[in-house]
Amino acid sequence: MVRMARAWPRSFGAAVLPAAAATSHNSLLVVTFDEDDGTENNQIATIFVGQQVRPGRYHARIDHYTVLRTIEQAYGLRHDGHAARRHPITWIWRRPG
């Protein structure tokens, strides 16, 4: 499983990340590497790639539900389940969304 997880970015990401579509066409690619270490302080990387994403490192706490709420908000979808109780991620955008 770990070997497959390490190989995935090379096989899939190579086709997506360098492409101009990842930074144009108002696209958004969200990659979350969730390797739980079993502690309360577990930290995971979430990477946003897109034309409207402001480059930088952000130390705010986000989780799968805030990412889902952000996508729901962007597409005008109903906020469901745990995502309905989260705030969308807004501080990473070049323009307010």
C-alpha positions in Angstrom: 0.0 0.0 0.0 2.8 2.5 0.9 4.6 1.6 -2.3 1.5 2.3 -4.3 1.0 5.7 -2.5 4.5 6.7 -3.3 4.2 5.8 -6.9 0.9 7.5 -7.4 2.2 11.1 -7.7 4.7 10.0 -10.3 2.1 8.2 -12.5 -1.0 10.4 -12.0 0.5 13.8 -10.9 2.9 13.9 -13.8 0.0 14.0 -16.2 -1.9 16.7 -14.2 0.4 19.0 -12.3 2.8 20.2 -15.0 -0.1 20.7 -17.4 -1.2 24.3 -18.0 -4.8 23.2 -17.2 -3.8 22.9 -13.5 -3.1 26.7 -13.4 -5.5 27.9 -16.0 -9.1 27.4 -17.0 -10.3 28.3 -13.5 -9.4 24.7 -12.4 -8.7 23.4 -9.0 -6.7 20.3 -8.0 -6.8 19.3 -4.3 -4.4 16.6 -3.1 -4.5 15.4 0.5 -2.0 13.0 1.8 -3.6 11.5 4.9 -1.2 9.3 6.7 -2.5 9.2 10.2 0.2 8.8 12.9 -2.4 8.0 15.5 -1.7 11.0 17.7 -3.8 14.0 18.7 -1.3 16.3 16.9 -1.5 14.4 13.6 -0.8 16.7 10.7 -1.5 16.0 7.0 -0.6 17.8 3.9 -3.3 19.3 1.7 -2.1 20.9 -1.5 -4.3 23.2 -3.6 -3.2 23.9 -7.2 -5.1 26.3 -9.4 -5.2 29.6 -11.2 -7.1 31.3 -8.3 -4.9 29.9 -5.5 -2.6 32.3 -3.8 0.8 30.6 -3.4 2.0 30.1 0.1 2.0 28.0 3.3 -1.0 28.3 5.5 -1.0 27.0 9.1 -4.7 27.1 9.7 -6.4 23.9 10.8 -8.5 22.3 8.0 -10.0 18.9 7.6 -11.8 16.9 5.0 -15.1 18.6 5.9 -13.7 22.1 5.4 -12.3 21.1 2.0 -15.8 19.6 1.1 -17.5 22.8 2.4 -15.2 24.9 0.2 -16.0 22.8 -2.9 -19.8 22.9 -2.1 -19.6 26.7 -1.7 -17.7 27.2 -4.9 -20.3 25.2 -7.0 -23.4 26.5 -5.2 -24.2 23.0 -3.8 -26.2 22.3 -0.7 -24.0 22.0 2.5 -24.5 18.5 3.9 -23.5 16.5 6.9 -20.5 17.6 8.9 -19.5 20.0 6.1 -22.6 22.1 6.9 -21.0 23.0 10.3 -17.7 24.1 8.8 -16.6 27.4 7.3 -15.3 27.3 3.7 -11.6 27.9 3.1 -11.4 31.5 1.8 -8.0 32.8 2.7 -6.1 31.0 0.0 -7.8 32.6 -3.0 -6.3 35.4 -5.2 -9.8 36.8 -5.4 -12.6 36.4 -2.9 -14.8 33.4 -3.9 
